[in-house]
Amino acid sequence: MSITSKCATSISMAAPLLMMGSAVAVAPEQLLSLEGTWVMISAYELLADGTRTTNYGEHPNGLLMVDKDGRYSIQIFRPNRAKFSSGDKTRGTPEEYRDAVLGSSTHTGQVAIDPTKGKLIFKISSASYANWEGTQQVRDYTFKDGILTYQVPASASGNGTIAYSIWQRVM
């Protein structure tokens, strides 16, 4: 391979990091571009006492979309949430409202990668949990065999729970 080809390959491999706002040199196996569409393949929580739970069920429905500028949208839903018996969103029972809120999590904003520290940085603009709006949240992540896993730290939940989200790119 010529020096020109090697340089072109190195530049093309670094491009995803540059698009996400990081110009740190890393090994090719560490490169990760979030741009694209990801589906959730798993989500679980570890409670402060070590108990593992699945607030979104064994097979949650989740979609993460990130554009080339790092704008993102995440939606996570527990399958089989209770339907509102009235058929009217404005006339749910307390239990139906609770299930609707606790069975979903959504937020939008900007996301960036710090590959040297293994961190995702979410700058949240809007969220179904209003307390997250206007915050910046940092998540440890791993990327291996095409699977992105990140953890929501206990401080974000406020109750000592650490949540894990596992995603696979589809586009």
N, C-alpha and C positions, 0 to 999 in steps of 0.2 A: 504494500500500500504506500502510495507517495505521501510526502509530507503535506501536500495540499489536501489530499483526501482525508488524512488523519485530522487536519485542522477543521475541515468542513464537518466531519463526523462529530468532533468534540463540540463545535459550535451548535450543531443541530441538537445534540443531547443536552446542552446547557439551556437552550431556548425556553423549555417549560419553566425552569427556575426563574429566569429573567422575567418572564411574563407574570410570575407571582410575586415579583418584587425582591428577589434574593439573587445576589451575584456571587454567592459563596461557592468555591470549588469543592465538589464532592465526587466520590466514586460513582461510576455509571449505575451500579446496582442500587444506589441510594436515591437516584433521581426520581422524583414524583411530580407529576403535573396533576392537579385536581380537575383541570378542565374536562368537562364532559358530563355524562349522566351515570349515576351510580344507583344501584338498588341495595336495599338493606337485606343482608342474609341472616343477621342475628342481632339481638339486643338483650342484654341482661344487666342486673344490678347486683352489687355486693353490698349488703347492709352493714352497718357499723359492727354488728355482732358476727359477721362472716357468713351469714345466710345468703344464699343465691336465690334471686327472684327474677321473674320475667313479667314486668308490668305491661309489656306490649305483646305478651303471648309468645309461644314457642316459635311462631313464624310471623313476625311483624311485617306490615306493609310499610316500606319506607322508600323515599326517593330523595336523592341529593343531586342537584344540578348546579354546576359551576361554569361560568362563562370565562372567556379568555382574559378578562380583566379582574377576575377574582370575585365577582358578584355571585352570591349563592342563594339557594333556597332549599330548605330541608323540610320534609314532611314525614312524620312517623305516626302510624296508626295501628292500634291493636285490632286484629280482625274480629268480627262478630260482636262489635259494640252494640249495646241495646238500641233499638230504634225507638223514637219518641212515639208513644202510644196515641197521642193526639194527632200525629201527622203534621204538627205545627211546631216549628223551632222555638217560637216565642211562648209556648205553653207546655214545656216539659216539666216532669216531676223533679224534685230534688235529686233523686237517684239517677234519673236520665241525664241531668246536667252534670252530675259528678262523673258518671261513666264517660260522657262526651269529653270532658276536660282531662280527666286522668288517663283516658285511653288514647290521647294524642299529644304530639309535641311538634310544633312548627316554629321556624324562625328564618329570617332573611338578613342579608347584610353583605359584608366583605370578608373573605377568608384569605389568609396567606400562610406560607410554609416557612418554618425555620428548620432546614434539614440537618444542620449541625447539632441542634439541640433536640431534634425529634419532636418538634412542637407544631401544632396547628394553632393559628391565632384567628379567632372569630370575633369580628366587630359587628355586634348584633344591632340591627336597626329596628326590626319589628319581631315580636315573638308572641306565641299564644300564652306564654307565661310572662306577663307584663313586667315583672321584676327584672327580666333579662334585657329589656330594651335599653339601648344606649350604653351597654356594657361591652367590655372586651374580655373574652374568655380564652384561656390558653388550655389546650388539650395535648397530652402526650399521645403520640401516634406511632404505629409501626406499619410498614408496607412490605408485605412478603407474598410472593407467588400471586401477585395481582390482587391481593386482599388488603384493604385499608381498615385498620382497627384503631379507634381512638377511645380515650376514656374521659368522661366528664368528672372532674374532681369532686370530692365530697363537699368542698366549700360552695360549689354551684347549687347543690341540692338544698343545702342548709340543714340537712338532717344526718350527715355522716355517710350517706349512700354514695358509692362510686358506680357510675353507669358506664357500660361498654357498648359501643356501636360498631358493627362490622359491616363493611360495604364492599361491593364488587362493581367495577366499572362495566357498563353495558354499551356505552358509546363514547 
